[in-house]
Amino acid sequence: MTTINEATRSAQDQFLATVRQSQEAVIDAIGAWAQTVKEITPATPPIPNAEALPKPREVIENAFDFAQKLLDAQRDFAENVLTAASPVLDKSAPSKAKKAA
């Protein structure tokens, strides 16, 4: 018998696999587009102080580092909420003795 946890995990895994497959299709399409367009794209004029601008990879790394810190903070918050509420949550949870009966 599949537990709710196993079913949830399976659904999450399937969802993530679908997302990855879609991402790969988009990456392939962008790569094909870039190869096609590179030959007809004119050179861009120099941008003043371009060396002072962050590189695209740095922007992505910084954004995802921040997002990870925020997600970690949210997880800590949620766990602390559960800890703070545990006197009520523990009291309302069915006891093992009641489950065995």
Gaussian input, Z-matrix of N, CA and C with variables (Angstrom, degrees):
# hf/3-21g

backbone

0 1
 N
 C     1     B1
 C     2     B2     1     A1
 N     3     B3     2     A2     1     D1
 C     4     B4     3     A3     2     D2
 C     5     B5     4     A4     3     D3
 N     6     B6     5     A5     4     D4
 C     7     B7     6     A6     5     D5
 C     8     B8     7     A7     6     D6
 N     9     B9     8     A8     7     D7
 C    10    B10     9     A9     8     D8
 C    11    B11    10    A10     9     D9
 N    12    B12    11    A11    10    D10
 C    13    B13    12    A12    11    D11
 C    14    B14    13    A13    12    D12
 N    15    B15    14    A14    13    D13
 C    16    B16    15    A15    14    D14
 C    17    B17    16    A16    15    D15
 N    18    B18    17    A17    16    D16
 C    19    B19    18    A18    17    D17
 C    20    B20    19    A19    18    D18
 N    21    B21    20    A20    19    D19
 C    22    B22    21    A21    20    D20
 C    23    B23    22    A22    21    D21
 N    24    B24    23    A23    22    D22
 C    25    B25    24    A24    23    D23
 C    26    B26    25    A25    24    D24
 N    27    B27    26    A26    25    D25
 C    28    B28    27    A27    26    D26
 C    29    B29    28    A28    27    D27
 N    30    B30    29    A29    28    D28
 C    31    B31    30    A30    29    D29
 C    32    B32    31    A31    30    D30
 N    33    B33    32    A32    31    D31
 C    34    B34    33    A33    32    D32
 C    35    B35    34    A34    33    D33
 N    36    B36    35    A35    34    D34
 C    37    B37    36    A36    35    D35
 C    38    B38    37    A37    36    D36
 N    39    B39    38    A38    37    D37
 C    40    B40    39    A39    38    D38
 C    41    B41    40    A40    39    D39
 N    42    B42    41    A41    40    D40
 C    43    B43    42    A42    41    D41
 C    44    B44    43    A43    42    D42
 N    45    B45    44    A44    43    D43
 C    46    B46    45    A45    44    D44
 C    47    B47    46    A46    45    D45
 N    48    B48    47    A47    46    D46
 C    49    B49    48    A48    47    D47
 C    50    B50    49    A49    48    D48
 N    51    B51    50    A50    49    D49
 C    52    B52    51    A51    50    D50
 C    53    B53    52    A52    51    D51
 N    54    B54    53    A53    52    D52
 C    55    B55    54    A54    53    D53
 C    56    B56    55    A55    54    D54
 N    57    B57    56    A56    55    D55
 C    58    B58    57    A57    56    D56
 C    59    B59    58    A58    57    D57
 N    60    B60    59    A59    58    D58
 C    61    B61    60    A60    59    D59
 C    62    B62    61    A61    60    D60
 N    63    B63    62    A62    61    D61
 C    64    B64    63    A63    62    D62
 C    65    B65    64    A64    63    D63
 N    66    B66    65    A65    64    D64
 C    67    B67    66    A66    65    D65
 C    68    B68    67    A67    66    D66
 N    69    B69    68    A68    67    D67
 C    70    B70    69    A69    68    D68
 C    71    B71    70    A70    69    D69
 N    72    B72    71    A71    70    D70
 C    73    B73    72    A72    71    D71
 C    74    B74    73    A73    72    D72
 N    75    B75    74    A74    73    D73
 C    76    B76    75    A75    74    D74
 C    77    B77    76    A76    75    D75
 N    78    B78    77    A77    76    D76
 C    79    B79    78    A78    77    D77
 C    80    B80    79    A79    78    D78
 N    81    B81    80    A80    79    D79
 C    82    B82    81    A81    80    D80
 C    83    B83    82    A82    81    D81
 N    84    B84    83    A83    82    D82
 C    85    B85    84    A84    83    D83
 C    86    B86    85    A85    84    D84
 N    87    B87    86    A86    85    D85
 C    88    B88    87    A87    86    D86
 C    89    B89    88    A88    87    D87
 N    90    B90    89    A89    88    D88
 C    91    B91    90    A90    89    D89
 C    92    B92    91    A91    90    D90
 N    93    B93    92    A92    91    D91
 C    94    B94    93    A93    92    D92
 C    95    B95    94    A94    93    D93
 N    96    B96    95    A95    94    D94
 C    97    B97    96    A96    95    D95
 C    98    B98    97    A97    96    D96
 N    99    B99    98    A98    97    D97
 C   100   B100    99    A99    98    D98
 C   101   B101   100   A100    99    D99
 N   102   B102   101   A101   100   D100
 C   103   B103   102   A102   101   D101
 C   104   B104   103   A103   102   D102
 N   105   B105   104   A104   103   D103
 C   106   B106   105   A105   104   D104
 C   107   B107   106   A106   105   D105
 N   108   B108   107   A107   106   D106
 C   109   B109   108   A108   107   D107
 C   110   B110   109   A109   108   D108
 N   111   B111   110   A110   109   D109
 C   112   B112   111   A111   110   D110
 C   113   B113   112   A112   111   D111
 N   114   B114   113   A113   112   D112
 C   115   B115   114   A114   113   D113
 C   116   B116   115   A115   114   D114
 N   117   B117   116   A116   115   D115
 C   118   B118   117   A117   116   D116
 C   119   B119   118   A118   117   D117
 N   120   B120   119   A119   118   D118
 C   121   B121   120   A120   119   D119
 C   122   B122   121   A121   120   D120
 N   123   B123   122   A122   121   D121
 C   124   B124   123   A123   122   D122
 C   125   B125   124   A124   123   D123
 N   126   B126   125   A125   124   D124
 C   127   B127   126   A126   125   D125
 C   128   B128   127   A127   126   D126
 N   129   B129   128   A128   127   D127
 C   130   B130   129   A129   128   D128
 C   131   B131   130   A130   129   D129
 N   132   B132   131   A131   130   D130
 C   133   B133   132   A132   131   D131
 C   134   B134   133   A133   132   D132
 N   135   B135   134   A134   133   D133
 C   136   B136   135   A135   134   D134
 C   137   B137   136   A136   135   D135
 N   138   B138   137   A137   136   D136
 C   139   B139   138   A138   137   D137
 C   140   B140   139   A139   138   D138
 N   141   B141   140   A140   139   D139
 C   142   B142   141   A141   140   D140
 C   143   B143   142   A142   141   D141
 N   144   B144   143   A143   142   D142
 C   145   B145   144   A144   143   D143
 C   146   B146   145   A145   144   D144
 N   147   B147   146   A146   145   D145
 C   148   B148   147   A147   146   D146
 C   149   B149   148   A148   147   D147
 N   150   B150   149   A149   148   D148
 C   151   B151   150   A150   149   D149
 C   152   B152   151   A151   150   D150
 N   153   B153   152   A152   151   D151
 C   154   B154   153   A153   152   D152
 C   155   B155   154   A154   153   D153
 N   156   B156   155   A155   154   D154
 C   157   B157   156   A156   155   D155
 C   158   B158   157   A157   156   D156
 N   159   B159   158   A158   157   D157
 C   160   B160   159   A159   158   D158
 C   161   B161   160   A160   159   D159
 N   162   B162   161   A161   160   D160
 C   163   B163   162   A162   161   D161
 C   164   B164   163   A163   162   D162
 N   165   B165   164   A164   163   D163
 C   166   B166   165   A165   164   D164
 C   167   B167   166   A166   165   D165
 N   168   B168   167   A167   166   D166
 C   169   B169   168   A168   167   D167
 C   170   B170   169   A169   168   D168
 N   171   B171   170   A170   169   D169
 C   172   B172   171   A171   170   D170
 C   173   B173   172   A172   171   D171
 N   174   B174   173   A173   172   D172
 C   175   B175   174   A174   173   D173
 C   176   B176   175   A175   174   D174
 N   177   B177   176   A176   175   D175
 C   178   B178   177   A177   176   D176
 C   179   B179   178   A178   177   D177
 N   180   B180   179   A179   178   D178
 C   181   B181   180   A180   179   D179
 C   182   B182   181   A181   180   D180
 N   183   B183   182   A182   181   D181
 C   184   B184   183   A183   182   D182
 C   185   B185   184   A184   183   D183
 N   186   B186   185   A185   184   D184
 C   187   B187   186   A186   185   D185
 C   188   B188   187   A187   186   D186
 N   189   B189   188   A188   187   D187
 C   190   B190   189   A189   188   D188
 C   191   B191   190   A190   189   D189
 N   192   B192   191   A191   190   D190
 C   193   B193   192   A192   191   D191
 C   194   B194   193   A193   192   D192
 N   195   B195   194   A194   193   D193
 C   196   B196   195   A195   194   D194
 C   197   B197   196   A196   195   D195
 N   198   B198   197   A197   196   D196
 C   199   B199   198   A198   197   D197
 C   200   B200   199   A199   198   D198
 N   201   B201   200   A200   199   D199
 C   202   B202   201   A201   200   D200
 C   203   B203   202   A202   201   D201
 N   204   B204   203   A203   202   D202
 C   205   B205   204   A204   203   D203
 C   206   B206   205   A205   204   D204
 N   207   B207   206   A206   205   D205
 C   208   B208   207   A207   206   D206
 C   209   B209   208   A208   207   D207
 N   210   B210   209   A209   208   D208
 C   211   B211   210   A210   209   D209
 C   212   B212   211   A211   210   D210
 N   213   B213   212   A212   211   D211
 C   214   B214   213   A213   212   D212
 C   215   B215   214   A214   213   D213
 N   216   B216   215   A215   214   D214
 C   217   B217   216   A216   215   D215
 C   218   B218   217   A217   216   D216
 N   219   B219   218   A218   217   D217
 C   220   B220   219   A219   218   D218
 C   221   B221   220   A220   219   D219
 N   222   B222   221   A221   220   D220
 C   223   B223   222   A222   221   D221
 C   224   B224   223   A223   222   D222
 N   225   B225   224   A224   223   D223
 C   226   B226   225   A225   224   D224
 C   227   B227   226   A226   225   D225
 N   228   B228   227   A227   226   D226
 C   229   B229   228   A228   227   D227
 C   230   B230   229   A229   228   D228
 N   231   B231   230   A230   229   D229
 C   232   B232   231   A231   230   D230
 C   233   B233   232   A232   231   D231
 N   234   B234   233   A233   232   D232
 C   235   B235   234   A234   233   D233
 C   236   B236   235   A235   234   D234
 N   237   B237   236   A236   235   D235
 C   238   B238   237   A237   236   D236
 C   239   B239   238   A238   237   D237
 N   240   B240   239   A239   238   D238
 C   241   B241   240   A240   239   D239
 C   242   B242   241   A241   240   D240
 N   243   B243   242   A242   241   D241
 C   244   B244   243   A243   242   D242
 C   245   B245   244   A244   243   D243
 N   246   B246   245   A245   244   D244
 C   247   B247   246   A246   245   D245
 C   248   B248   247   A247   246   D246
 N   249   B249   248   A248   247   D247
 C   250   B250   249   A249   248   D248
 C   251   B251   250   A250   249   D249
 N   252   B252   251   A251   250   D250
 C   253   B253   252   A252   251   D251
 C   254   B254   253   A253   252   D252
 N   255   B255   254   A254   253   D253
 C   256   B256   255   A255   254   D254
 C   257   B257   256   A256   255   D255
 N   258   B258   257   A257   256   D256
 C   259   B259   258   A258   257   D257
 C   260   B260   259   A259   258   D258
 N   261   B261   260   A260   259   D259
 C   262   B262   261   A261   260   D260
 C   263   B263   262   A262   261   D261
 N   264   B264   263   A263   262   D262
 C   265   B265   264   A264   263   D263
 C   266   B266   265   A265   264   D264
 N   267   B267   266   A266   265   D265
 C   268   B268   267   A267   266   D266
 C   269   B269   268   A268   267   D267
 N   270   B270   269   A269   268   D268
 C   271   B271   270   A270   269   D269
 C   272   B272   271   A271   270   D270
 N   273   B273   272   A272   271   D271
 C   274   B274   273   A273   272   D272
 C   275   B275   274   A274   273   D273
 N   276   B276   275   A275   274   D274
 C   277   B277   276   A276   275   D275
 C   278   B278   277   A277   276   D276
 N   279   B279   278   A278   277   D277
 C   280   B280   279   A279   278   D278
 C   281   B281   280   A280   279   D279
 N   282   B282   281   A281   280   D280
 C   283   B283   282   A282   281   D281
 C   284   B284   283   A283   282   D282
 N   285   B285   284   A284   283   D283
 C   286   B286   285   A285   284   D284
 C   287   B287   286   A286   285   D285
 N   288   B288   287   A287   286   D286
 C   289   B289   288   A288   287   D287
 C   290   B290   289   A289   288   D288
 N   291   B291   290   A290   289   D289
 C   292   B292   291   A291   290   D290
 C   293   B293   292   A292   291   D291
 N   294   B294   293   A293   292   D292
 C   295   B295   294   A294   293   D293
 C   296   B296   295   A295   294   D294
 N   297   B297   296   A296   295   D295
 C   298   B298   297   A297   296   D296
 C   299   B299   298   A298   297   D297
 N   300   B300   299   A299   298   D298
 C   301   B301   300   A300   299   D299
 C   302   B302   301   A301   300   D300

   B1=1.4448
   B2=1.5321
   B3=1.3056
   B4=1.4537
   B5=1.5235
   B6=1.3159
   B7=1.4566
   B8=1.5249
   B9=1.3147
   B10=1.4707
   B11=1.5216
   B12=1.3263
   B13=1.4676
   B14=1.5278
   B15=1.3322
   B16=1.4639
   B17=1.5253
   B18=1.3188
   B19=1.4656
   B20=1.5225
   B21=1.3164
   B22=1.4655
   B23=1.5173
   B24=1.3085
   B25=1.4703
   B26=1.5235
   B27=1.3227
   B28=1.4554
   B29=1.5271
   B30=1.3217
   B31=1.4622
   B32=1.5243
   B33=1.3223
   B34=1.4643
   B35=1.5227
   B36=1.3207
   B37=1.4671
   B38=1.5265
   B39=1.3282
   B40=1.4667
   B41=1.5325
   B42=1.3204
   B43=1.4642
   B44=1.5268
   B45=1.3414
   B46=1.4656
   B47=1.5290
   B48=1.3243
   B49=1.4675
   B50=1.5211
   B51=1.3160
   B52=1.4701
   B53=1.5266
   B54=1.3275
   B55=1.4715
   B56=1.5232
   B57=1.3194
   B58=1.4721
   B59=1.5263
   B60=1.3228
   B61=1.4626
   B62=1.5269
   B63=1.3114
   B64=1.4672
   B65=1.5203
   B66=1.3233
   B67=1.4655
   B68=1.5221
   B69=1.3179
   B70=1.4690
   B71=1.5204
   B72=1.3316
   B73=1.4645
   B74=1.5264
   B75=1.3246
   B76=1.4702
   B77=1.5292
   B78=1.3240
   B79=1.4664
   B80=1.5267
   B81=1.3281
   B82=1.4715
   B83=1.5237
   B84=1.3278
   B85=1.4680
   B86=1.5322
   B87=1.3121
   B88=1.4671
   B89=1.5221
   B90=1.3219
   B91=1.4675
   B92=1.5200
   B93=1.3230
   B94=1.4686
   B95=1.5209
   B96=1.3243
   B97=1.4691
   B98=1.5281
   B99=1.3396
   B100=1.4685
   B101=1.5258
   B102=1.3282
   B103=1.4644
   B104=1.5255
   B105=1.3166
   B106=1.4605
   B107=1.5218
   B108=1.3110
   B109=1.4664
   B110=1.5288
   B111=1.3232
   B112=1.4696
   B113=1.5256
   B114=1.3200
   B115=1.4629
   B116=1.5274
   B117=1.3193
   B118=1.4646
   B119=1.5304
   B120=1.3182
   B121=1.4582
   B122=1.5244
   B123=1.3484
   B124=1.4670
   B125=1.5326
   B126=1.3034
   B127=1.4628
   B128=1.5301
   B129=1.3112
   B130=1.4659
   B131=1.5229
   B132=1.3194
   B133=1.4625
   B134=1.5240
   B135=1.3199
   B136=1.4649
   B137=1.5319
   B138=1.3014
   B139=1.4629
   B140=1.5203
   B141=1.3360
   B142=1.4726
   B143=1.5307
   B144=1.3033
   B145=1.4673
   B146=1.5330
   B147=1.3090
   B148=1.4667
   B149=1.5238
   B150=1.3055
   B151=1.4744
   B152=1.5211
   B153=1.3230
   B154=1.4631
   B155=1.5323
   B156=1.3209
   B157=1.4653
   B158=1.5284
   B159=1.3252
   B160=1.4742
   B161=1.5220
   B162=1.3001
   B163=1.4585
   B164=1.5332
   B165=1.3394
   B166=1.4757
   B167=1.5322
   B168=1.3227
   B169=1.4696
   B170=1.5322
   B171=1.3429
   B172=1.4639
   B173=1.5258
   B174=1.3344
   B175=1.4616
   B176=1.5286
   B177=1.3244
   B178=1.4702
   B179=1.5293
   B180=1.3318
   B181=1.4699
   B182=1.5170
   B183=1.3331
   B184=1.4648
   B185=1.5288
   B186=1.3251
   B187=1.4609
   B188=1.5262
   B189=1.3300
   B190=1.4592
   B191=1.5235
   B192=1.3382
   B193=1.4658
   B194=1.5232
   B195=1.3418
   B196=1.4589
   B197=1.5254
   B198=1.3310
   B199=1.4628
   B200=1.5232
   B201=1.3376
   B202=1.4614
   B203=1.5268
   B204=1.3404
   B205=1.4726
   B206=1.5256
   B207=1.3282
   B208=1.4631
   B209=1.5219
   B210=1.3222
   B211=1.4598
   B212=1.5298
   B213=1.3299
   B214=1.4681
   B215=1.5288
   B216=1.3278
   B217=1.4653
   B218=1.5294
   B219=1.3300
   B220=1.4630
   B221=1.5296
   B222=1.3313
   B223=1.4703
   B224=1.5292
   B225=1.3419
   B226=1.4684
   B227=1.5231
   B228=1.3391
   B229=1.4541
   B230=1.5271
   B231=1.3321
   B232=1.4649
   B233=1.5285
   B234=1.3274
   B235=1.4666
   B236=1.5194
   B237=1.3382
   B238=1.4577
   B239=1.5270
   B240=1.3376
   B241=1.4625
   B242=1.5308
   B243=1.3320
   B244=1.4683
   B245=1.5245
   B246=1.3199
   B247=1.4624
   B248=1.5254
   B249=1.3287
   B250=1.4624
   B251=1.5281
   B252=1.3207
   B253=1.4598
   B254=1.5184
   B255=1.3193
   B256=1.4683
   B257=1.5229
   B258=1.3378
   B259=1.4726
   B260=1.5318
   B261=1.3039
   B262=1.4579
   B263=1.5214
   B264=1.3345
   B265=1.4629
   B266=1.5222
   B267=1.3434
   B268=1.4657
   B269=1.5179
   B270=1.3159
   B271=1.4656
   B272=1.5245
   B273=1.3254
   B274=1.4643
   B275=1.5260
   B276=1.3323
   B277=1.4613
   B278=1.5188
   B279=1.3244
   B280=1.4619
   B281=1.5307
   B282=1.2954
   B283=1.4606
   B284=1.5098
   B285=1.3272
   B286=1.4587
   B287=1.5234
   B288=1.3110
   B289=1.4547
   B290=1.5304
   B291=1.3320
   B292=1.4623
   B293=1.5277
   B294=1.3353
   B295=1.4609
   B296=1.5291
   B297=1.3241
   B298=1.4615
   B299=1.5284
   B300=1.3177
   B301=1.4779
   B302=1.4860
   A1=109.36
   A2=117.10
   A3=122.26
   A4=109.53
   A5=115.44
   A6=119.08
   A7=109.37
   A8=115.01
   A9=119.99
   A10=109.81
   A11=116.78
   A12=120.54
   A13=111.26
   A14=116.91
   A15=121.06
   A16=111.13
   A17=116.83
   A18=121.02
   A19=110.37
   A20=116.20
   A21=120.29
   A22=110.27
   A23=116.74
   A24=121.33
   A25=110.57
   A26=116.79
   A27=120.71
   A28=111.08
   A29=117.30
   A30=120.97
   A31=110.47
   A32=116.91
   A33=120.46
   A34=110.76
   A35=116.79
   A36=120.70
   A37=111.25
   A38=116.56
   A39=120.50
   A40=110.66
   A41=116.32
   A42=120.45
   A43=110.69
   A44=116.82
   A45=120.85
   A46=111.41
   A47=117.42
   A48=120.60
   A49=110.19
   A50=117.17
   A51=121.12
   A52=110.45
   A53=116.69
   A54=120.44
   A55=109.78
   A56=117.54
   A57=121.03
   A58=111.44
   A59=116.74
   A60=121.06
   A61=110.30
   A62=117.13
   A63=121.06
   A64=110.94
   A65=116.62
   A66=120.31
   A67=110.92
   A68=116.91
   A69=120.42
   A70=111.11
   A71=117.54
   A72=121.09
   A73=110.44
   A74=116.64
   A75=120.51
   A76=110.19
   A77=117.25
   A78=120.82
   A79=110.29
   A80=116.78
   A81=120.19
   A82=110.88
   A83=116.79
   A84=120.59
   A85=111.00
   A86=117.55
   A87=120.63
   A88=110.23
   A89=117.37
   A90=120.70
   A91=111.56
   A92=116.84
   A93=120.40
   A94=110.48
   A95=116.86
   A96=121.27
   A97=110.64
   A98=116.92
   A99=121.11
   A100=111.01
   A101=117.44
   A102=120.35
   A103=111.11
   A104=116.42
   A105=120.88
   A106=111.69
   A107=116.65
   A108=121.64
   A109=112.96
   A110=118.28
   A111=120.05
   A112=112.44
   A113=117.56
   A114=121.26
   A115=112.52
   A116=117.70
   A117=119.78
   A118=113.15
   A119=116.88
   A120=120.67
   A121=109.71
   A122=116.66
   A123=118.19
   A124=110.51
   A125=114.86
   A126=119.62
   A127=108.63
   A128=115.31
   A129=118.69
   A130=109.47
   A131=116.02
   A132=118.28
   A133=109.80
   A134=116.80
   A135=118.82
   A136=111.11
   A137=115.34
   A138=121.90
   A139=107.53
   A140=117.15
   A141=119.51
   A142=110.39
   A143=115.84
   A144=123.72
   A145=113.13
   A146=117.49
   A147=121.33
   A148=111.38
   A149=116.63
   A150=119.09
   A151=112.26
   A152=117.21
   A153=120.93
   A154=111.77
   A155=117.03
   A156=120.52
   A157=110.17
   A158=116.51
   A159=118.35
   A160=110.20
   A161=114.95
   A162=121.38
   A163=108.57
   A164=117.61
   A165=119.51
   A166=113.08
   A167=117.45
   A168=119.79
   A169=111.09
   A170=117.56
   A171=120.96
   A172=111.29
   A173=115.93
   A174=120.04
   A175=109.90
   A176=116.34
   A177=120.95
   A178=110.62
   A179=117.01
   A180=120.08
   A181=111.01
   A182=117.15
   A183=120.41
   A184=111.39
   A185=117.04
   A186=120.39
   A187=110.90
   A188=117.02
   A189=119.22
   A190=112.07
   A191=118.23
   A192=120.20
   A193=109.69
   A194=116.26
   A195=120.24
   A196=110.67
   A197=116.54
   A198=120.26
   A199=111.03
   A200=117.37
   A201=120.53
   A202=110.91
   A203=116.69
   A204=120.08
   A205=110.62
   A206=116.04
   A207=119.99
   A208=110.64
   A209=117.64
   A210=121.27
   A211=111.01
   A212=116.88
   A213=120.63
   A214=110.95
   A215=116.65
   A216=120.93
   A217=110.26
   A218=116.75
   A219=120.70
   A220=111.16
   A221=116.37
   A222=119.52
   A223=109.73
   A224=116.46
   A225=120.08
   A226=110.52
   A227=116.40
   A228=121.05
   A229=110.73
   A230=117.11
   A231=120.98
   A232=110.82
   A233=117.06
   A234=119.98
   A235=110.84
   A236=117.40
   A237=120.97
   A238=111.39
   A239=117.53
   A240=120.72
   A241=109.51
   A242=116.55
   A243=119.39
   A244=111.59
   A245=116.67
   A246=120.33
   A247=110.33
   A248=116.51
   A249=120.46
   A250=111.28
   A251=116.94
   A252=121.32
   A253=112.83
   A254=118.31
   A255=121.03
   A256=114.02
   A257=120.32
   A258=116.23
   A259=112.76
   A260=116.99
   A261=120.47
   A262=110.29
   A263=116.22
   A264=119.75
   A265=111.34
   A266=116.71
   A267=120.18
   A268=111.12
   A269=116.22
   A270=120.32
   A271=111.34
   A272=116.16
   A273=118.94
   A274=112.78
   A275=117.98
   A276=120.68
   A277=110.10
   A278=117.97
   A279=119.15
   A280=110.46
   A281=116.45
   A282=119.86
   A283=110.57
   A284=115.99
   A285=120.79
   A286=110.85
   A287=115.94
   A288=118.86
   A289=110.24
   A290=116.86
   A291=119.99
   A292=110.96
   A293=116.81
   A294=120.63
   A295=111.02
   A296=117.01
   A297=121.37
   A298=110.84
   A299=116.69
   A300=120.32
   A301=113.71
   D1=132.93
   D2=-179.55
   D3=-83.64
   D4=130.23
   D5=177.75
   D6=-81.98
   D7=164.68
   D8=178.04
   D9=-60.81
   D10=-39.00
   D11=178.49
   D12=-61.03
   D13=-44.06
   D14=179.62
   D15=-66.26
   D16=-40.20
   D17=178.78
   D18=-65.69
   D19=-41.56
   D20=178.32
   D21=-63.76
   D22=-45.46
   D23=179.63
   D24=-61.95
   D25=-41.56
   D26=179.13
   D27=-64.16
   D28=-43.22
   D29=178.35
   D30=-63.70
   D31=-40.93
   D32=177.73
   D33=-63.10
   D34=-44.16
   D35=179.32
   D36=-61.56
   D37=-42.48
   D38=178.52
   D39=-64.26
   D40=-42.29
   D41=178.74
   D42=-61.68
   D43=-46.91
   D44=179.85
   D45=-63.27
   D46=-38.06
   D47=177.72
   D48=-63.66
   D49=-40.42
   D50=178.30
   D51=-65.52
   D52=-42.17
   D53=178.07
   D54=-61.54
   D55=-46.68
   D56=179.44
   D57=-60.18
   D58=-42.61
   D59=179.40
   D60=-62.83
   D61=-42.14
   D62=177.75
   D63=-65.32
   D64=-41.45
   D65=178.71
   D66=-62.38
   D67=-42.71
   D68=178.87
   D69=-62.10
   D70=-39.56
   D71=178.36
   D72=-63.68
   D73=-41.46
   D74=179.17
   D75=-66.16
   D76=-43.11
   D77=179.26
   D78=-61.50
   D79=-43.43
   D80=177.66
   D81=-61.23
   D82=-42.80
   D83=180.00
   D84=-65.46
   D85=-41.68
   D86=178.80
   D87=-65.03
   D88=-40.77
   D89=177.95
   D90=-61.83
   D91=-43.95
   D92=178.37
   D93=-64.74
   D94=-43.22
   D95=178.18
   D96=-60.47
   D97=-46.73
   D98=-178.23
   D99=-61.67
   D100=-41.26
   D101=178.73
   D102=-63.82
   D103=-37.95
   D104=-179.64
   D105=-71.52
   D106=-43.20
   D107=-173.14
   D108=-80.84
   D109=-23.61
   D110=-174.71
   D111=-58.91
   D112=-32.15
   D113=-177.57
   D114=-73.92
   D115=-26.85
   D116=-176.13
   D117=-105.86
   D118=-0.46
   D119=-179.27
   D120=-85.33
   D121=125.76
   D122=178.54
   D123=-71.50
   D124=158.28
   D125=177.24
   D126=-65.40
   D127=140.25
   D128=179.42
   D129=-84.51
   D130=143.96
   D131=178.28
   D132=-67.91
   D133=154.44
   D134=-179.95
   D135=-63.59
   D136=142.89
   D137=177.83
   D138=-99.41
   D139=127.48
   D140=179.28
   D141=-58.69
   D142=135.58
   D143=178.44
   D144=58.92
   D145=29.07
   D146=-178.87
   D147=-59.98
   D148=-30.97
   D149=-179.45
   D150=-65.78
   D151=-20.31
   D152=179.21
   D153=-82.69
   D154=-16.43
   D155=-179.78
   D156=-77.51
   D157=146.76
   D158=176.80
   D159=-69.37
   D160=148.58
   D161=176.39
   D162=-74.09
   D163=151.12
   D164=-179.65
   D165=-53.12
   D166=-40.60
   D167=179.78
   D168=-63.02
   D169=-37.77
   D170=177.89
   D171=-64.50
   D172=-39.42
   D173=178.67
   D174=-62.07
   D175=-46.14
   D176=179.35
   D177=-62.78
   D178=-46.94
   D179=-179.34
   D180=-60.31
   D181=-45.43
   D182=-179.42
   D183=-64.43
   D184=-41.17
   D185=-179.38
   D186=-64.27
   D187=-44.08
   D188=-178.66
   D189=-75.21
   D190=-30.98
   D191=173.53
   D192=-62.09
   D193=-44.37
   D194=178.30
   D195=-63.44
   D196=-45.48
   D197=179.89
   D198=-59.98
   D199=-39.68
   D200=179.01
   D201=-65.70
   D202=-41.32
   D203=177.38
   D204=-62.56
   D205=-41.29
   D206=178.56
   D207=-65.05
   D208=-43.79
   D209=178.31
   D210=-62.59
   D211=-41.87
   D212=176.86
   D213=-61.59
   D214=-42.12
   D215=179.31
   D216=-64.58
   D217=-39.46
   D218=178.88
   D219=-66.48
   D220=-38.21
   D221=177.87
   D222=-64.95
   D223=-45.38
   D224=177.48
   D225=-58.11
   D226=-43.86
   D227=179.25
   D228=-60.09
   D229=-47.99
   D230=-179.11
   D231=-61.97
   D232=-41.41
   D233=178.55
   D234=-66.04
   D235=-38.59
   D236=177.75
   D237=-67.28
   D238=-35.33
   D239=175.59
   D240=-62.57
   D241=-44.95
   D242=178.16
   D243=-62.13
   D244=-40.54
   D245=178.67
   D246=-63.94
   D247=-45.13
   D248=-179.76
   D249=-64.02
   D250=-35.25
   D251=-178.27
   D252=-89.07
   D253=-1.61
   D254=-173.55
   D255=-58.36
   D256=-33.70
   D257=177.70
   D258=-57.83
   D259=-37.86
   D260=179.22
   D261=-79.59
   D262=-43.49
   D263=-178.50
   D264=-63.05
   D265=-42.06
   D266=179.91
   D267=-65.30
   D268=-36.72
   D269=-178.82
   D270=-70.16
   D271=-34.58
   D272=-177.11
   D273=-85.73
   D274=-13.16
   D275=179.43
   D276=-71.94
   D277=139.59
   D278=178.41
   D279=-63.26
   D280=136.86
   D281=-179.31
   D282=-75.36
   D283=159.41
   D284=178.65
   D285=-63.86
   D286=-32.79
   D287=-179.89
   D288=-66.00
   D289=-39.39
   D290=178.96
   D291=-67.87
   D292=-35.64
   D293=179.06
   D294=-65.64
   D295=-38.00
   D296=-176.78
   D297=-70.59
   D298=-27.42
   D299=-176.10
   D300=-73.55

